[in-house]
Amino acid sequence: MHCFSRRFWYVPPSGCRRKGSISKGIGGQGCKTAPWQLDPLAATSGYCVQTELKESLIPGAGKGRFSLERIEAGTVIRKLRVVDATSPHAFEPGTLTRIRNVEEVEASFGEFLHVAEDGCALENDAKEGKAGGTCGIDATHVPDQCSGDIARRRWCATRASDMCWSADSEAAYFFAPSNWVNHQHGSHANIAAAVDQTGLNASIYATRTISPGEEMYKDYSTFKNPRWFTQYAWREAGQPCTGSLGKLLRPAAEKEGQASDDNTGDASPDVRFSCTASLASQSDALRAAVTRHGYCMLRHTGCSVDDDTLLSFLPHLAKAAKIEDTLAYNAAGGNVPRQLLELPSGISANEVVANTFPPHTVIPPHHELLFTPMKPKYVSFLYLEGSGDTTVFDGLAVLDHLHSAALADWSTRCALLRKVNCDRMVYRRRVVSPGSAEMSFNEGCISWARLFGDVPLEQAVACAQHAGYKVHVESSNALLLDFAHPLVCPETGALNNNTAADRLIFPNENIYWESTGEPISEDDCNILHEAYLRSRVPFSWQRPGDILVLDNRRMAHGRGPCSDLRRILQLLGR
């Protein structure tokens, strides 16, 4: 049974401030008492039931909060007012302070630097045998080699990441006084917190009956820490925030990787249509499904399955999905040229392609054109005939799986998660001038004509830079095109990584971390690939005319072995 404590020890505030240690905070009110220094048992704390603090039942976890009375499931244990970080009442006893960005974190926690200056927290932590942060970082002081703004940011990030709770994906919340409640998973937890619909009040309540003398526990893995705060904790403190920590400590056997599905009503990922007219009428249902689930399966129920009828769905699909800008795969930077199809009039043949990989080839999970600045927002597939799976994977669940103890040991997971949240992956491609002699003997050689047209070197460089590539010109006048992308999509919060698939076509040294220039390791690649495989979404083709629409920023796709007669068309859009 995994458990953890990240609560700081209570130090009475009297006598803790040194002369001259007062600083101006975000509200201009000067130094406040830190939440971990407030009396956690005071009447002003907001607790509605009788509790006490004593040594936790979890070995090495320090103190915990215990109930002194029987508490029925659903009972409100603590009531708090929600205040913004900019309010003069931020971090007052009985409040839950809401912080919306990094600047507010550093301004708010900067008010509490006197705790480190006085050494009170340091002395008390040492007395209790605390080791500091989960990655070996001591929250009570900064290393000697750090100074000034760097030290301040690191201290603020470490303290904040140890205390954060979140009810939504936008803001981080901080209890005053601190809760003093340790972590347990699943049914072992017995309390949870919530903010009401007005956003003005919050409560902690019992999720099951709590007996007198029983210790209170929260499940940290249920915290919805905002993406900006998660990345801030990894970047500045070098450690996970509480929500990430709960996932890292989750037992390997526990069911994981369930992506968030809590928006846009009850949209179903399956939508039925019979003809072009009904496809157009399902526009709202299609887009709602993609918004909520990351994909929509349009099931064809019509009688006609001839090619002309099925291909006529494509322009209507683009309208129904509100794809404003369809992309030509080859011109967008596809690494392997794809077959362009002869289509009925009114459909641009340049926008519809078929995969030409050999039928026996398994294509690993990938997000289409992730290695180019032209990555499409949507990827759609139209099924015509043949056997073989199109595989679908949810990038939100992949990111959750990267915390799993089943994938790697603690230090390996923490190191990879820090890179995933703070670094970028760089793809390097080499293209040569049109008509280059190298193309006659190097089968994998690509001309820049496919990307930018048959243009001279100077114009090709300008086009590449305008598209978003960093360009290096070789002595042979070949171009090295570098493109860096974040592994966590800023729009969806999902993992976007193609290394398992792209290492089939890119030399290993041409896929590397931006911060160090080091190629991605075999171990990291295997962990990322395994996380994708654990996040597969159940899906199968049922009949000709079925259409699969993916949000390429969240969902990855691949392919299993298939028949020679398999025909599936692809349409890309932004």
N, C-alpha and C positions, 0 to 999 in steps of 0.2 A: 504494500500500500504506500504510494508515493505522497509526500507531503513536504511542506516548506514554510518557513516564516521569513518575512521581509519587513517586519515591524521594527520601528526604532524604539529605544527605551526611553521611558518618561524621566525627565530631569526637571525638578521644580525650577521655574523661571527666575525666581528671586536670586539676585547676586550673580547672574550669569553674564550680564552685559559688562564689557569693559568700557571705560571712559573713551569716548571718541569712536565707538564702534557703530553708532547709529548712521544709517544710510537712507537715502530717499528711495522709496519703492514706487510701484506703478501708480498708486493712488496719491503719492506725495505725502504719505502719513508718517514716514519714518519707519524704524524697525518695529516689527510685530513679533509676538511670541510665536515660535514655530509650532506647527500642528502636533509634532511629536513631543513637544514640551508642555502642552496643555494637559491639565488633569483629566485623564480618561474616565474618571468615575464621578466627576462633578455633575451637579444637577443641570448645569448649562450645556452638557454634552449632547443632550437630546435623547438619551436612553429612557425608555418607558418601562423597563423591567429591571429587576434587581440582578446585578452581575458583580463579579469580582475578577481581579487579575491575579494570576499565580502561574507557577511553572507549567508550561504546556505538557500535555501527555505525549507530544511528539518529541522524541529524543533530539536534543540540540537545537530546538526551535525557540528557546527562551520562554518568555511569558506568553500566556494566552488568556482569552476572556471566557469565563465560565458562568453559566446561568445559576442563580440561586433559587429559582422557582420553576414550576412546570409551565412551559410555553406551548400553546397549541399551534398547529400548522396554520399559517396565514396571519398570525398575530404580528402586529407592527411592533418591532423591538426598539427602533430608533427613528425619530422624526427630525428632519433638517430643512433649513431654508437654502434654496439654491441661489447663489450670488455669483456675479461675474468677477473676473480677476481685476477689472478696472474699478470695482465698487470699493468704497472705504470700509465696507463690512467684510471684505474678503478675508478668509481664514479666521474669522471670529469664532468662538465656541458655538457649536450647534449649527454650523453652516457646511454646505457642500460647495466648494469654489469651482467654478467652471472656467477652464482655460482653453482658448481656441487656436493658439498658434505658439510657435517657438519663442517669439519675442515676449509674449506674456509669461511663459514659463520662466525665462531668465530674469525678467523684471520682478516677478513675484517671489521666486526662490532666492533672488539676490538680496531680499530683505532679511533672509535668515542666515546670511554668512557669518553673523556674529556667533552662531552656535559653534562653527568650526574654529573661529578665532579664539573663543573662550576656552575651548578644549573640553567643555562639559560633556558633550555627546561622545567625544573620543574616549574620555576617561571611563564613562559608563559602559560604552560598548566593549572596551577592553576588559572591564570588570566581569562582563557577562560572557566573554570568550567569543564575541562575534568576529567573523572574518571579513565582513564587508560585503561587496557585491558578489553576484553569482559567478562572475568570471574572474574572480581574484582582485577586484577593484575595491578599495576601501572607501566607503561613502563618506567617511568623516574627515578626510583630508585629501589633498592632491599630491601627486609625486613631486619630488624636489625639482625635477627637470622642467616641470610646467610652471608657468608664471602668468600674472596679469589676466588678460581676457580668456586665455586658454584654460587657466586654472578655474576661473569663475564658471565658464561654460560646463566644464567637466563636473564640477561639484554640483551645480544646479541640475544637470542632466541625471546624475547618479541618484541624488535625493528624490527627484521627481519620478524617475522610472521605478524606484522602489515603492512609491506610494500611490501611483495612478490607478484609478478605477474609471471605467467608461461605460456609459449606457447607450452610446450611439457612435457613429463613425466620424463625427465632426469634432467633438470636444473631449478633453481629458478632465476628470473630476477628482477633487481632493477633499477628504474628510477632515474636519477640525472639531474636536481632537481626532487623532488617528484612531482607527477602529480597534487595533490590537487583536486582530482575528487572523489565525493561521489558515493555511491552505490544505484542502483535501479534495479528492476527485469525486465527481458523480454523486452517488447516493450517500457518500460519507460526509458531504457538505450538508449543512442544515440551515444556513441563512443565505439570503441574496438581497440585492439592493435594486431600487428602481426610482426613476424620476417620473413624476406624474405628467399628464398631458399638457398642463399649463407651462411646464418647465420651471415652475417657481418653487416647488416642494419636492422633497425626496424622502424615501423611507427605507429602512432595513427591516425585513420581515422573515419569519420562520418558514422554511420550505417543507418542514415536517415537524412533528412534535419533538420538543426538546425537554429532556428530563432534568430535574434539579441536580446540580453537580456536573452536568454534561458540558464539555467544551464546545464552543461555537467555531464553525469552520465555514469558509467561503471557497468556492471553486474558481480559482483564478482564470482557468481556461475559458470560462464563459464571458470574460470581460471583452467588450468590443472596442479595444484600443484603436484610436484613429491611426490611419496610415502615417500621417505626418509625425505623430508622437512615437510610434514604433520605430521609424527610421531615425528620429532624433536620438532615441535612447541608444540604439546600436552605434550611431555615428559619433556622438559626443561622449557617452559613458562607456561604450564598448560592451554593453550588457543588455539583456532583454528587459523590457518593461514587464509589469505583472501579468498582463494577458499572454504575452509570448512565453513567459516563464511557466505559466500553468500548462501550456501546450507542450513545452519541452519536458515537463515532469509527468505528463500523462502516461499511464501504463501502456506498454506496447500492445497489449492484448485488447485495449479499449477501442471501440469503433471510432474512427477518425475520418477527417477529410470531408465532412458534410458542409458543402458550400452554403453561404447565406442565401435564404430564399424568402426574405421577409419584406418584400416590397411589391408594388404594383398588383395588389389584390390577389386573386386566385387564378391568375393566367395559367393556362395549361400549355405545356410545350408542344402538344399535338393539336393541329388545326386541320380541318378537312375542307377540301374544295373539289369541284367536279369539272370546272371549265374556267376559261379566262375571266369571265364575268364574276364568278364566285370567288376566284382568287383575289380580284380587286376588292371585293366586299369584305375580305378578311384582313384588310390592312391593319386595323387597330389591334385585332387579336394577335396577328403575327408580331407586330412591334412590341406589344406587351409581353409576349412570351420571351422574345429575345432580351428585353430589358431585365426580366426577372430571372430567367434560367440561363441566359447566355446563348440559347439556341431555340429554334422552332422547327418542328417536323411537320411539314405540309403534306398531308396524306391525300393522294389522288384517288377519288372515288368514281371518276367518270368512266364511260364505256370505251371511248376511243383511246388507243395506245399506239397509234402509228407515229412515226417520227415527226411528221409535219405538225401534228396536233401537239405533241409533247414539247417540241422546240418553240412553238408559239407561246408557251408559258413564260419564256425568259424575259421579254420586254415588260410583260405585265407584273412579273415578280419584282423587277427593279422599281417599278412604280409603287407596288404594294408595300415594299420594304422601305420606300423613300430613300433609295440609293441615288444620290444626286450626281455622283461621278463614277462611272464604271471605269475599270482599269484594264489596259492591255497587259497581260502577264509578261510577255517577253520584253516589251519596252519598259515595264516597271522595274526590271532588274532580275527577273527569274534566272536562276543559275543554270538550269537545264532547259533548253528551248523546248516548247511544247507545240503540239500539233494544232494548227488553226483549222476550224471546221467550215465546210460549206453549209450555210444555213439559209432558211427562207428569207426572202426580201424583207427589209425592215429591221433586221437584226444584224448588228455589227459583228462580222466574223472575227474581228480583231480582239473582241472582248470575251469570247467563249473558247475554252481550251479543254483538251483531254490529256490526262496523265499518260506519259509514254514509258514509264518504268516497266521493266519486264514483269509478267504476271506473278512469277514465283517470289518476287522481292517484297519483303515486309518493309513498309515505310514507317519509321518511328514517329511518335507524337511531335508535331511542329505547328507553329503559328505561321501562316502564309506570309512569305516575303519579309520575315522579321529582320533579316540582315540588310534591308534596304530602307532608305527614307520614304519609300512609297508603300509601306505596309498598309494593306487595305483594312478598313473598319469591319467590313462584312465579307464573308466567303459563303457562296451558295453552291450547292451541288444538285444536279438534276439526274435522276437515275433512269437509264433507258433499258438496260438488260445486263444479264450476267450474274455470276456468283462471286462472293467474297465480301468481307466486312469493310465498311468505312468505320474507323474507330474514332471516338470522340472523347475528349478529356477536359475536365473543368479546372482551369488555372487557379481559381480560388481554393479549391480543395487541395491542389498540388502544394500551394504555399502552406496550408495547414499541415499536410503530411511531412513537410520538411522538418517539422518539430519532433517527429516520431522517434522514440527510442529504438524502434525496430529497424531504422535505417542506418544509424551510426551511433558512436559513443557521444557523450555530452560535449566534449571539447570540439570534436569534428563538426557536430551540428551547429554549435555556437559560432565557430569560425566561418562556416558556409553561410549561415543566416546573416552574419554581419556583412559579408560581401554581397549577398543578394539584396540587402536593404540599402547599402551605401555605395556600391560600386556599379560600374556599367560593363557590359560585354561588348568588345570590339570585334567586328568582322573585317578582315582585309581581303579585298578582291583585286586581282590583277587583270587589266584589260589592255589590249594592244591596238595599234592604229589599224584602220581598215586596209586590207590588202597586205598586211604584214606577212613576211615569209614564214614567220613562226607558226602561223595557222596551218601551214601545209604539213608540218611534222608533229605538232603538239595538239593532240585531239581535244584536250580540255581547255585550249586557249579561247578566250572570248574577245571579240572586237568591240570597241566602244561605240561602233556604229549601231549596235543593237540597243544601246541605252540612250545615246545622244544624237544619232544620225551620222552620216558620212561627212564629218567636219574635221578641220585641221586641229592640231594639238592645242593651240591656245583656246579655241572655242570649246573643245572637249573639256579642258580644265575648268573653264568658266561655268559650263553647264553642270559639271559634277559638284562644284562648290555651291552653286545655286540650289542644287537638289538637296544638299545637306551632307555631302561627303567631305572628309578631310583628304586632300590630294597630295601625293608624292609623285614626282616625275623621275623615272629611271633614266639612265644614260642612253638606253635604247629607245627612249620616248614612250615606253609603255607606262601606264598609270597604275599606281597603287591607290585604291579607293578604300578608305577606312570609314566605317560607320559604327558609332557607339549607341547602344540602346540600354535603358534601365531594365533590370530583370523584373521589377514590380511595375506593372503598367500604371501610370499616374491616373488614368481615367477610370479603371475598373478595380485596381488593387489586386489583380490576379498576377500570378507568376507567368512570365513570358520567357521561355527558354527553348532553344532548338538544338542544343549541342549534340544530343544523341542522333538526331537526323542529319544535321549539317556536317558532322564529322565524316559522313559518307561521301561528301563532295568537296569539303574544305580541308586543306592540310591542317594538322593539329595546331601548328604554330601561327596559323592565321585566324584563330579564335582565342582571344586573350582578354585578361582583366585590364581595364583602362588604367587603374591606379598604379599597377606594378609592371605591366607589360608581359606578365607571365601567362603562358597558355593555361587553359583550364585543365586541371589535373584529371587523371583517369578516375580517381575516387569521387571527386566532386561531380563529374559527368555521370557516373553510375548512380549516385544518390539522387541527382535531379531526375534521371530517367526513371528510376524506381518510383519516385514520388508521383510522376505522371501516370505510370502504369496502375498505381493504386487509386487513381482519381478518374478512372474510366466511367463514362456515362453509358448506361444500357441503351443500345440503339441498333436497329437493323432495317434494311430496305424491305418493303413488303410487296410493292408492285410498280411497274413502269409508270413514270410520271410523278413519283414521290420526290419532294424537294426538301433538302436540309439547308437551313440558314443558320450560320454561326456568327456570333460576335467574335471576330478574330483577335480582339484585344483581351478577351477572357478565355475563349475556348481554343484548344488545340485539336488537330485531327491527324489521322494516319490511315494506314491501310494494311490489312492482312493479305495472305496469299490469295490470288483470285484466278478466275478462268480467263482464257484467251479472249473470250467473247464479251468480257465485261466492258460496258460503256457507261461512263459517268462524266457529265460535263460540269465545268466549273465556271462560275461567274464571280468576279471580284468587284468590290465597290467601296466607296468612301463616304 
